[in-house]
């Protein structure tokens, strides 16, 4: 796919987000994201490594102040996590910081194998 001239490209591991092109790629394949999902992903990815408050995300993506009891950000984060996990299962991108917000940071999961867990030999797990 051709990139628009001067378009922003946000890369994080095997994920590439091109907001101006309304496109997110996982390992070079386009993800099927709604406009809101893509906007939320871009808002998080632009602030990579930083905890972003739900209020800030809502204001950025929905263009209005967050109303009390509105769970839109949480619902869309859940949808994004599911789609990203299907595309790149060994990596988690969006992390919850309860009481604060969300942080975008690609982290590879390292499943423990028998004998690899530090407390397994003690009988604890």
Secondary structure, DSSP 8 states (H G I E B T S, - for coil): ----TT---EEETTEEEEGGGTEEEETTEE----HHHHHHHHHHHHTTTSEEEHHHHHHHHHSS---TT--HHHHHHHHHHHHHHHHSTTEEEEEEETTTEEEEEEEE-----TTTSTTGGGT--
